[in-house]
Amino acid sequence: MTWQLTSILPVWAIAIIGAVLIGVISAPADYLTWVPIVFAATIISAFVIQLAIRRKDGFVVRVMASTGGSLVILALATAVLVAV
């Protein structure tokens, strides 16, 4: 399970870093423009990381966990950014 978790956590880290950068750098009017771009980057990075592992077993579960987790992170970040 540790190699599976180490392939999922970098995608979540990209989502967290992207959300923080959106809040710090972007103008409030552009928050909802940048969140989908960060989500697209997490999806691409999830596929790149999972394909680089070259293991067939559990591929769908790992991609689903990576993208699902980043979706939850970015949804929470969107709620915080819109509230502020």
Secondary structure, 3 states (H helix, E strand, C coil): CHHHHHHHHHHHHHHHHHHHHHHHHCCHHHHHHHHHHHHHHHHHHHHHHHHHHCCCCCHHHHHHHHHHHHHHHHHHHHHHHHHC
